[in-house]
Amino acid sequence: MIVGVTGGMGAGKSIVAGLLGKLLAYDVLDTDILCRNLLQPHMPGWLGIQKKWGARFFDLTGNIDRPALRKALFVDLVVRQGVERILHPLVRQEIMSRAAEKRSSLTGMVVEVPLLFEVGWQDDFDWIVVVYAGHECCAQRIVRRDLVSLEASRAALSTQISLEEKALRADSVIENSGPLALTILQIYHLASFLSG
């Protein structure tokens, strides 16, 4: 089974995907890490950014200036769409390749995909889990994690489909606004259901 884990920024997708993968004995593919790898010097994403914007998002050593790129992604729709056009086909190709390997070996995989519904990849997965947390809870987590203003975190959240809408389209929902112990309990129940 290929399981997609999605949700909004700050919802707690990584915690859910990691534990679910461990409980199911599945490999976990984090598409954020995949994107970071694609943006390493001379990798396809890095080359695409360089071709599209020249030196604009590079530091003096030739690496991507991640803080500058992240800031632009938060506030500039044209930049965000341009980066997505470069990275999304590369990421999807990697997911599909690894999923084919897992299916041929009769094993499974958990894939953490933040924008799964936004990019229309829902049919690529056998089961979709949405990690849900309240809007303000997510906004505060983004502030702490990314050291951005509350306004910037709210603006970033507003670019995604609402978690309420994602939850309605999911096969399962993990509620992650409360204590971590309750989230873990839900993940155990889900793993038991999926492996049963």
C-alpha positions as CSV (number, residue, x, y, z in Angstrom):
1,M,0.0,0.0,0.0
2,I,1.2,3.5,-0.8
3,V,0.0,5.9,1.9
4,G,0.0,9.7,1.3
5,V,0.2,11.9,4.4
6,T,-0.8,15.5,3.9
7,G,-2.1,18.5,5.8
8,G,-1.3,22.2,6.2
9,M,2.0,23.8,7.3
10,G,2.5,23.3,11.0
11,A,-0.1,20.6,11.3
12,G,2.4,17.9,12.3
13,K,2.7,15.8,9.1
14,S,6.2,14.6,9.8
15,I,5.4,13.2,13.2
16,V,2.4,11.3,11.8
17,A,4.2,10.0,8.7
18,G,7.3,8.9,10.7
19,L,5.4,7.0,13.3
20,L,3.0,5.5,10.8
21,G,5.8,4.3,8.7
22,K,7.6,2.7,11.7
23,L,4.4,1.0,12.8
24,L,3.6,-0.4,9.4
25,A,7.3,-1.2,8.7
26,Y,7.2,0.9,5.6
27,D,9.8,3.3,4.2
28,V,8.9,7.0,4.6
29,L,9.6,9.4,1.8
30,D,9.5,13.1,2.9
31,T,9.0,15.2,-0.2
32,D,10.3,18.3,1.6
33,I,13.7,16.4,2.0
34,L,13.4,15.3,-1.6
35,C,13.0,19.0,-2.6
36,R,16.0,20.0,-0.5
37,N,18.1,17.3,-2.3
38,L,16.9,18.5,-5.7
39,L,18.1,22.0,-4.8
40,Q,21.6,20.9,-4.0
41,P,24.3,22.4,-6.3
42,H,24.0,21.1,-9.9
43,M,20.9,18.9,-9.1
44,P,17.9,19.3,-11.4
45,G,16.0,21.7,-9.1
46,W,19.1,23.9,-8.6
47,L,19.6,24.0,-12.3
48,G,16.0,24.9,-12.9
49,I,16.1,27.8,-10.4
50,Q,19.4,29.1,-11.9
51,K,18.0,28.9,-15.4
52,K,14.8,30.8,-14.4
53,W,16.1,33.5,-12.1
54,G,19.9,33.6,-12.6
55,A,21.8,34.6,-9.4
56,R,18.7,36.0,-7.6
57,F,18.3,33.1,-5.1
58,F,21.9,32.1,-4.8
59,D,24.5,33.0,-2.1
60,L,28.1,33.8,-2.9
61,T,29.2,30.2,-2.6
62,G,26.7,29.1,-5.3
63,N,24.2,27.4,-3.0
64,I,20.6,28.3,-3.0
65,D,19.9,31.1,-0.5
66,R,17.2,29.3,1.4
67,P,16.0,32.1,3.6
68,A,15.7,34.4,0.6
69,L,13.9,31.8,-1.5
70,R,11.5,30.9,1.4
71,K,10.7,34.6,2.0
72,A,9.9,35.0,-1.8
73,L,7.7,31.8,-1.7
74,F,5.7,33.3,1.1
75,V,5.0,36.6,-0.5
76,D,5.4,36.3,-4.3
77,L,2.9,34.1,-6.2
78,V,4.9,34.3,-9.4
79,V,8.0,32.9,-7.7
80,R,6.0,30.2,-5.9
81,Q,4.4,29.0,-9.1
82,G,7.7,29.1,-10.9
83,V,9.4,27.0,-8.2
84,E,6.5,24.6,-8.2
85,R,6.6,24.1,-12.0
86,I,10.3,23.2,-11.6
87,L,10.1,20.9,-8.6
88,H,6.7,19.2,-8.7
89,P,7.3,17.1,-11.9
90,L,10.7,16.0,-10.5
91,V,9.2,15.1,-7.1
92,R,6.2,13.2,-8.6
93,Q,8.5,11.2,-10.9
94,E,10.6,10.1,-7.9
95,I,7.4,9.2,-5.9
96,M,6.1,7.1,-8.8
97,S,9.4,5.4,-9.3
98,R,9.7,4.4,-5.7
99,A,6.1,3.4,-5.5
100,A,6.5,1.1,-8.5
101,E,9.5,-0.5,-6.7
102,K,7.5,-1.0,-3.5
103,R,4.6,-2.5,-5.4
104,S,6.8,-4.9,-7.3
105,S,8.4,-6.1,-4.1
106,L,5.0,-6.3,-2.4
107,T,6.0,-3.8,0.3
108,G,4.5,-0.4,1.1
109,M,5.6,3.2,1.6
110,V,4.4,6.3,3.5
111,V,4.9,9.5,1.5
112,E,4.6,12.9,3.2
113,V,3.2,15.3,0.6
114,P,2.3,18.8,1.9
115,L,0.4,19.9,-1.2
116,L,-1.0,16.6,-2.2
117,F,-4.5,17.9,-3.0
118,E,-3.3,21.3,-4.3
119,V,-1.3,19.6,-7.1
120,G,-3.9,16.9,-7.8
121,W,-1.9,13.8,-6.9
122,Q,-4.6,12.2,-4.8
123,D,-5.1,9.3,-7.3
124,D,-1.4,8.4,-6.9
125,F,-2.0,6.9,-3.5
126,D,-4.0,3.9,-2.1
127,W,-4.8,5.7,1.2
128,I,-4.7,9.4,2.1
129,V,-4.2,10.6,5.7
130,V,-4.8,14.3,6.5
131,V,-3.2,15.6,9.6
132,Y,-5.5,18.2,11.1
133,A,-4.8,21.1,13.5
134,G,-6.6,24.3,14.1
135,H,-5.6,27.3,11.9
136,E,-4.2,29.4,14.8
137,C,-2.4,26.3,16.2
138,C,-0.7,25.8,12.8
139,A,0.2,29.5,12.5
140,Q,1.8,29.6,16.0
141,R,3.8,26.4,15.1
142,I,5.1,28.0,11.9
143,V,6.2,31.2,13.9
144,R,8.2,29.0,16.3
145,R,9.6,26.7,13.6
146,D,10.5,29.2,10.9
147,L,11.1,32.3,13.0
148,V,8.6,34.3,10.9
149,S,6.0,36.8,11.9
150,L,2.4,35.7,12.7
151,E,1.2,37.6,9.7
152,A,3.7,35.8,7.5
153,S,2.6,32.4,8.8
154,R,-1.1,33.3,8.3
155,A,-0.3,34.5,4.8
156,A,1.5,31.2,4.0
157,L,-1.4,29.1,5.3
158,S,-3.8,31.1,3.2
159,T,-2.1,29.8,0.0
160,Q,-3.1,26.2,0.8
161,I,-6.5,24.5,0.6
162,S,-8.1,24.7,4.1
163,L,-7.5,21.8,6.4
164,E,-11.3,21.4,6.8
165,E,-11.6,20.8,3.0
166,K,-8.6,18.4,3.0
167,A,-10.1,16.5,5.9
168,L,-13.3,16.0,4.0
169,R,-11.4,14.5,1.0
170,A,-9.2,12.2,3.1
171,D,-9.6,8.4,3.8
172,S,-8.4,9.1,7.4
173,V,-7.9,12.1,9.6
174,I,-5.4,12.4,12.5
175,E,-6.4,15.3,14.8
176,N,-3.2,16.9,16.1
177,S,-4.2,20.1,17.9
178,G,-4.0,18.5,21.4
179,P,-1.5,16.5,23.4
180,L,1.0,14.4,21.5
181,A,-0.2,11.3,23.4
182,L,-3.6,11.6,21.8
183,T,-2.0,11.9,18.3
184,I,0.1,8.9,18.9
185,L,-2.9,6.9,20.0
186,Q,-4.7,7.8,16.8
187,I,-1.7,6.7,14.7
188,Y,-1.6,3.4,16.5
189,H,-5.3,2.8,15.7
190,L,-4.7,3.8,12.1
191,A,-1.7,1.5,11.7
192,S,-3.7,-1.4,13.1
193,F,-6.5,-0.7,10.7
194,L,-4.3,-0.4,7.7
195,S,-2.3,-3.6,8.5
196,G,-5.4,-5.6,9.3
